Amino acid sequence: MRSTRFLMLSLALAASVSLASGCATKAPRSAFYPSPADLQVEPKPVLAPEAIYSEAALDAYDIAIEARGDRLAAQVGRLCRFFDTMGMRGLDCPPPPRPG
């Protein structure tokens, strides 16, 4: 008789534990935080006044502006994907860049 009572209590305890675990909040899929570099604002390149007279300096400035735009777009994409992973709704994130 005692073994039946012990079995019933064990089954009741197992059932209550399994039900309680279903009510627990789920942790985010990713616990990794964004890189500190992704949280810093990169300053815009400054065109030196004497560069107005040099075609090569203007070209270098254009390249620097274009490269900064590419880095900022990649930074926003990484942050967007991070917050998407954390469960933020309403995001339309760009896909991560392909290696190579």
MODELLER restraints for C-alpha pairs under 7 A, 6 or more apart:
rsr = mdl.restraints
at = mdl.atoms
rsr.add(forms.Gaussian(group=physical.xy_distance, feature=features.Distance(at['CA:28:A'], at['CA:86:A']), mean=5.60, stdev=0.5))
rsr.add(forms.Gaussian(group=physical.xy_distance, feature=features.Distance(at['CA:29:A'], at['CA:85:A']), mean=6.41, stdev=0.5))
rsr.add(forms.Gaussian(group=physical.xy_distance, feature=features.Distance(at['CA:29:A'], at['CA:86:A']), mean=6.73, stdev=0.5))
rsr.add(forms.Gaussian(group=physical.xy_distance, feature=features.Distance(at['CA:30:A'], at['CA:85:A']), mean=6.43, stdev=0.5))
rsr.add(forms.Gaussian(group=physical.xy_distance, feature=features.Distance(at['CA:30:A'], at['CA:86:A']), mean=6.69, stdev=0.5))
rsr.add(forms.Gaussian(group=physical.xy_distance, feature=features.Distance(at['CA:34:A'], at['CA:79:A']), mean=6.76, stdev=0.5))
rsr.add(forms.Gaussian(group=physical.xy_distance, feature=features.Distance(at['CA:34:A'], at['CA:82:A']), mean=6.92, stdev=0.5))
rsr.add(forms.Gaussian(group=physical.xy_distance, feature=features.Distance(at['CA:38:A'], at['CA:75:A']), mean=5.70, stdev=0.5))
rsr.add(forms.Gaussian(group=physical.xy_distance, feature=features.Distance(at['CA:45:A'], at['CA:64:A']), mean=6.70, stdev=0.5))
rsr.add(forms.Gaussian(group=physical.xy_distance, feature=features.Distance(at['CA:45:A'], at['CA:65:A']), mean=6.51, stdev=0.5))
rsr.add(forms.Gaussian(group=physical.xy_distance, feature=features.Distance(at['CA:47:A'], at['CA:61:A']), mean=6.54, stdev=0.5))
rsr.add(forms.Gaussian(group=physical.xy_distance, feature=features.Distance(at['CA:51:A'], at['CA:57:A']), mean=5.24, stdev=0.5))
rsr.add(forms.Gaussian(group=physical.xy_distance, feature=features.Distance(at['CA:51:A'], at['CA:58:A']), mean=6.21, stdev=0.5))
rsr.add(forms.Gaussian(group=physical.xy_distance, feature=features.Distance(at['CA:52:A'], at['CA:58:A']), mean=6.72, stdev=0.5))
rsr.add(forms.Gaussian(group=physical.xy_distance, feature=features.Distance(at['CA:77:A'], at['CA:93:A']), mean=6.14, stdev=0.5))
rsr.add(forms.Gaussian(group=physical.xy_distance, feature=features.Distance(at['CA:77:A'], at['CA:94:A']), mean=5.84, stdev=0.5))
rsr.add(forms.Gaussian(group=physical.xy_distance, feature=features.Distance(at['CA:80:A'], at['CA:93:A']), mean=5.64, stdev=0.5))
rsr.add(forms.Gaussian(group=physical.xy_distance, feature=features.Distance(at['CA:81:A'], at['CA:93:A']), mean=6.05, stdev=0.5))
rsr.add(forms.Gaussian(group=physical.xy_distance, feature=features.Distance(at['CA:84:A'], at['CA:91:A']), mean=6.63, stdev=0.5))
